[in-house]
Amino acid sequence: MPRDLSDVLHYFGPELAEPKGSTEVFAESRPEASELPATLSIVSVPIGERDVVRAAFTWNLAVEIARLGGRAIVLSPDEATPSPLWPVAGPGPLGVELRPSLAKDLDSLQEAALEAATTQVSGNTEGGVVFVRIPPAWLETSALAPALMDWTLLFTSSATSDLREALKLARAVMSKKAGARVGVTIHGVHCRSEAETAFERIARATRSKPGSDVTSYGLLVDDLQVYRAIVAQRPIGLAHPQSPAARALRDVAQLLLDDERKEAP
């Protein structure tokens, strides 16, 4: 069932104002836990080859998951080296890893994703996620790739054209796997009602078939901070930890981790 979007729409309230003189600093470390999970969860993210903003959202969410104590890997099929979508490949802030892949289709990408999910758990303490970039055009192929279709995260603004594209992608995923979990994160809105309306438009359109609901994974605000982070090549949560953008990213990351832990064996 769709999550109540109002639970994560507090960024437009006055409590967002950073207290004057605040000097809070976040340590770049992860908490300890008593058990290690067997694997990481795979979350597919449809992102085009030139979609720098949504790639930045994904990378920053990976960093926030690490800040919350989880393990995070970003796997992307990229022909260009270095890719214009990502920072330098390899280990990054807080151990977040960017892993390029030579995969040319969903089948080979799924193989790489399963390897990443099962071989990169050493030292993981609080679960974690492998974000897998899927070129949107690949979803139109006949390949099933069930591991990649199990959990998908879509980013969309409230613009009608973006909502239509998100709905198209959601239906493509749901057509490949019955009961697929499709999450939606809204970005680029100006007010709470705009975000609620945008999510409801997608949710309503997917309810035509049983088991085809989408789930809210909150919203991301203050996209200007995203652009600044892209230029600076530094995660928002580390460069501006008390900004609305960083807080929003942290809450979306927490929603992902919470659901990941619910599904963990």
Steps between C-alpha positions, in 0.01 A plus 500: 500500500621856436681654793343818639695774327415745777740311726793635304376842390616706795776674306283797410432595862675765710687237698735469202677822584851421615559634852734795504846415619448129449826310466374142485741266323425148381779248546581288198458168677244220523351352818576148605246218509505141617391324181600515135235446231559237232450732204417855406169592341489596133315822412477576130493865395410585139737783402584619150855544374480880539279521807759658728249624759338162569843338504600759762191413705598132489863562597398727786245246625777239502713731715208562736445126539864471600457786749211307649720196552420302188711379212444659159619419149405672175524274196470659157543376143711777351694494176684827559785511751471707703123522479344849495237374746720405793808591700817295462438125507604295801468556875367843594379684811419271797588196291225554244616328182433603142534196280491537120373201304553383144148352494319549170155373597279418798624143530868590530418798723302273732798264524725790600243626751467160668877476527520844659221415743657176618873572498518849650356435846825483695491752782135589439316561825156639429386344173534692180412556138647448155359775280498377141464751221279364223492688170125562451508358147606163639165465675338469158686178425353155550753394767344437841795550737288426811764615750508843336123526478434410863558853636515818292534863602373773268584870526251746354412866520141622500518596132243311293764376255712359784199336664406335172852366461502370858165332445630339181803364685287376791272310264799354314641362826164369619442327167825309540443385856172457684508657844809708424568771756510838326591802708462863399701795629374845404741788443495858380171604664421834661249398764362202686175481304689492171695193612189327631314564176791374288529175693124444500483538122744210456344293777152540358612406149663175616207378710318359200654158563510311835841504663623789289516773763802728519665598826609847603865547582463861599625803318823683434506876540724796421638367171744793491706317761506200267645708218757650732599154618540382141735787424693457827505119463425466870194332656239739634482323835869561559529847351173644637372252762237733647351620173142406404640299207721290728219440750265393223760261357560354845129434552463331161808289576346403835179389328703282264703348783187436708338309214825318425518376857136390497573278203828363635487129592 
